[in-house]
Amino acid sequence: MRFPTSLTEQSPDASRTPPARQAATVLLTALAPASWGTTYAVTTELLPPGHPLFAGLMRALPAGLLALAVTRVLPRGDWWWKAAVLGALNIGLFFPLLFLAAERLPGGVAATLGAAQPLIVAALAVVMLHERPHAWRLAWGVAGVVGVGLVVLGPGARLDAVGVLAGLGGTAVMAGGVVLTKRWGRPEGVGPLALAGWQLTVGGLLLLPLTLAFEGVPQRIGAEAVGGYLWLGGMGGLIAYTLWFRGVGKLPVGASAPLVLLSPLVAALVGVVALGESLSLPQTLGFVLALVALLAAQFNSPPLPGRSTRERPAAEERTREEQGSGERV
């Protein structure tokens, strides 16, 4: 199996995909982090407070079991432990850390910590995929964090040590899940719905004993909370992760990771539309900057001045030959 040698190199599927289809893949993948942007509002406005583990459990396990019932596909061979690792990173660890950060931090602080994920993905790709960090996407990754910070951070933003550690931890484990998902791909004949079902089920099973031991079930679950859990488990869980894993497999890792910037931007829009908030001029500029960073990360950097134009076709030809002989992601 061969993977891109740098964050700017297109994946095998992406290099042979027409631009219109590539754009459709990006848009479908972007629906996942866009739906995750509603998590902050749903958690604080609809769910019972003080139960981040239970919220993660309700988001993961029912959706995972439903996907298993629909697909009727179980892992085989080494995919049992791979599914367990991915399920722990993307679901079992990420969900409780996400809800803990959302409860203990203002939405803006939690969102800014999450916006650092493309930078963490770039660092992990060096270690796990042996990729060379590229200034183009690193620069736009920093610009994305700055843009999100301008949008969501206010002068009265407070920092809670536990919340900050939870936010950074959640960002790091999901970044690891993105890189490993790209590295391992999917087994032959297994679709993204089945892959999402495996991981949601594993994550839910990991959360079940922790939830019972440390939190239990909220004393009261009203109609609003039921609706919140259904939204988080449906659109924010099964549908979002199916689209996400499909996109991560088709897009370069350096292009899919910046899409998470949509999450805090959608959270800000939800505040404006649903909660009557408004965006100041610096916030509007930050919004535009984050969107530009997200879009710029979907393209390769311009060629460096002085680089021989004859070297690039030869390198690209070698890349295609190696990709043709390797296993497709």
Secondary structure, 3 states (H helix, E strand, C coil): CCCCCECCCCCHHHHCCCHHHHHHHHHHHHHHHHHHCCHHHHHHHCCCCCCHHHHHHHHHHHHHHHHHHHHCCCCCCCHHHHHHHHHHHHHHHHHHHHHHHHHHCCHHHHHHHHCCHHHHHHHHHHHHCCCECCHHHHHHHHHHHHHHHHHHCCCCCCCCHHHHHHHHHHHHHHHHHHHHHHHHCCCCCCCHHHHHHHHHHHHHHHHHHHHHHHCCCCCCCCHHHHHHHHHHHHHHHHHHHHHHHHHHHHCCHHHHHHHHHHHHHHHHHHHHHHCCCCCCHHHHHHHHHHHHHHHHCCCCCCCCCCCCCCHHHHHHHHHHHHHHHCCCC
